Amino acid sequence: MFSKEIFGQRLKEVRKKNRETQDDLALVLDVGKSHVSEMERGNRTTTAEKIALICAHYRVSADYLLGLSDDPRPR
C-alpha cells in the first residue's frame, strides 16, 4: 500500500546516496526546492511523470519509491 512517508524517506535516501541537494533534484523535476522538501517529509506527492523522471534520474524502480517493493533495482 502506498505511503507518502515511505515515498519521502526513500526519495531522500536515494537523493543523498547520489550526493545531490534538494535544489539539484528540484532542477531535474522543474519544481521549487520547497516541493522537494515537502515530498521528503511525506507531506506531498507528485505526478506520475515526475515519479518517472525521479526513477530514470536515480535508476531506481517506481515500486521501490512508492513502497510497493524493497528492491530498488529497476527492471
C-alpha atoms as a printed R data frame, in Angstrom:
   type eleno elety resid chain resno      x      y       z
1  ATOM     1    CA   MET     A     1  0.000  0.000   0.000
2  ATOM     2    CA   PHE     A     2  1.283  3.479  -0.889
3  ATOM     3    CA   SER     A     3  2.578  5.648   1.922
4  ATOM     4    CA   LYS     A     4  3.641  9.280   1.475
5  ATOM     5    CA   GLU     A     5  6.012  8.823   4.394
6  ATOM     6    CA   ILE     A     6  7.801  5.842   2.817
7  ATOM     7    CA   PHE     A     7  7.931  7.656  -0.527
8  ATOM     8    CA   GLY     A     8  9.515 10.660   1.179
9  ATOM     9    CA   GLN     A     9 12.040  8.605   3.120
10 ATOM    10    CA   ARG     A    10 13.120  6.666   0.049
11 ATOM    11    CA   LEU     A    11 13.295  9.769  -2.107
12 ATOM    12    CA   LYS     A    12 15.571 11.449   0.434
13 ATOM    13    CA   GLU     A    13 17.660  8.277   0.746
14 ATOM    14    CA   VAL     A    14 18.323  7.930  -2.998
15 ATOM    15    CA   ARG     A    15 18.937 11.663  -3.380
16 ATOM    16    CA   LYS     A    16 21.550 11.669  -0.622
17 ATOM    17    CA   LYS     A    17 23.085  8.418  -1.873
18 ATOM    18    CA   ASN     A    18 23.665 10.223  -5.166
19 ATOM    19    CA   ARG     A    19 25.160 13.211  -3.332
20 ATOM    20    CA   GLU     A    20 22.580 15.657  -4.604
21 ATOM    21    CA   THR     A    21 20.873 18.527  -2.846
22 ATOM    22    CA   GLN     A    22 17.178 19.288  -2.825
23 ATOM    23    CA   ASP     A    23 17.994 22.121  -5.227
24 ATOM    24    CA   ASP     A    24 19.595 19.632  -7.645
25 ATOM    25    CA   LEU     A    25 16.505 17.429  -7.640
26 ATOM    26    CA   ALA     A    26 14.219 20.450  -7.945
27 ATOM    27    CA   LEU     A    27 16.027 21.417 -11.153
28 ATOM    28    CA   VAL     A    28 15.575 17.916 -12.584
29 ATOM    29    CA   LEU     A    29 11.855 17.991 -11.778
30 ATOM    30    CA   ASP     A    30 11.332 21.649 -12.691
31 ATOM    31    CA   VAL     A    31  9.802 22.409  -9.290
32 ATOM    32    CA   GLY     A    32 10.819 24.529  -6.337
33 ATOM    33    CA   LYS     A    33 13.084 23.296  -3.557
34 ATOM    34    CA   SER     A    34 10.128 23.546  -1.164
35 ATOM    35    CA   HIS     A    35  8.224 20.994  -3.277
36 ATOM    36    CA   VAL     A    36 11.102 18.510  -2.884
37 ATOM    37    CA   SER     A    37 11.267 19.244   0.843
38 ATOM    38    CA   GLU     A    38  7.529 18.641   1.251
39 ATOM    39    CA   MET     A    39  7.779 15.330  -0.636
40 ATOM    40    CA   GLU     A    40 10.697 14.162   1.509
41 ATOM    41    CA   ARG     A    41  8.791 14.991   4.684
42 ATOM    42    CA   GLY     A    42  5.811 12.958   3.490
43 ATOM    43    CA   ASN     A    43  3.533 15.970   3.232
44 ATOM    44    CA   ARG     A    44  3.178 15.993  -0.539
45 ATOM    45    CA   THR     A    45  3.307 13.685  -3.539
46 ATOM    46    CA   THR     A    46  3.921 14.440  -7.188
47 ATOM    47    CA   THR     A    47  2.731 13.449 -10.636
48 ATOM    48    CA   ALA     A    48  3.367 10.129 -12.338
49 ATOM    49    CA   GLU     A    49  5.513 11.974 -14.885
50 ATOM    50    CA   LYS     A    50  7.761 13.366 -12.164
51 ATOM    51    CA   ILE     A    51  7.995  9.970 -10.453
52 ATOM    52    CA   ALA     A    52  9.147  8.549 -13.791
53 ATOM    53    CA   LEU     A    53 11.778 11.318 -14.003
54 ATOM    54    CA   ILE     A    54 12.997 10.521 -10.488
55 ATOM    55    CA   CYS     A    55 13.236  6.817 -11.314
56 ATOM    56    CA   ALA     A    56 15.188  7.454 -14.505
57 ATOM    57    CA   HIS     A    57 17.450 10.032 -12.867
58 ATOM    58    CA   TYR     A    58 18.377  7.830  -9.897
59 ATOM    59    CA   ARG     A    59 17.953  4.465 -11.675
60 ATOM    60    CA   VAL     A    60 15.503  3.085  -9.124
61 ATOM    61    CA   SER     A    61 12.160  1.366  -9.582
62 ATOM    62    CA   ALA     A    62  8.890  3.180  -9.048
63 ATOM    63    CA   ASP     A    63  7.716  0.245  -6.936
64 ATOM    64    CA   TYR     A    64 10.624  0.876  -4.579
65 ATOM    65    CA   LEU     A    65  9.969  4.614  -4.297
66 ATOM    66    CA   LEU     A    66  6.274  4.035  -3.738
67 ATOM    67    CA   GLY     A    67  6.900  1.461  -1.006
68 ATOM    68    CA   LEU     A    68  5.496 -1.456  -3.008
69 ATOM    69    CA   SER     A    69  8.835 -3.296  -3.116
70 ATOM    70    CA   ASP     A    70 12.017 -3.325  -1.068
71 ATOM    71    CA   ASP     A    71 14.167 -3.882  -4.165
72 ATOM    72    CA   PRO     A    72 15.422 -0.546  -5.535
73 ATOM    73    CA   ARG     A    73 16.695 -2.001  -8.830
74 ATOM    74    CA   PRO     A    74 14.698 -1.135 -11.923
75 ATOM    75    CA   ARG     A    75 13.604 -3.979 -14.167
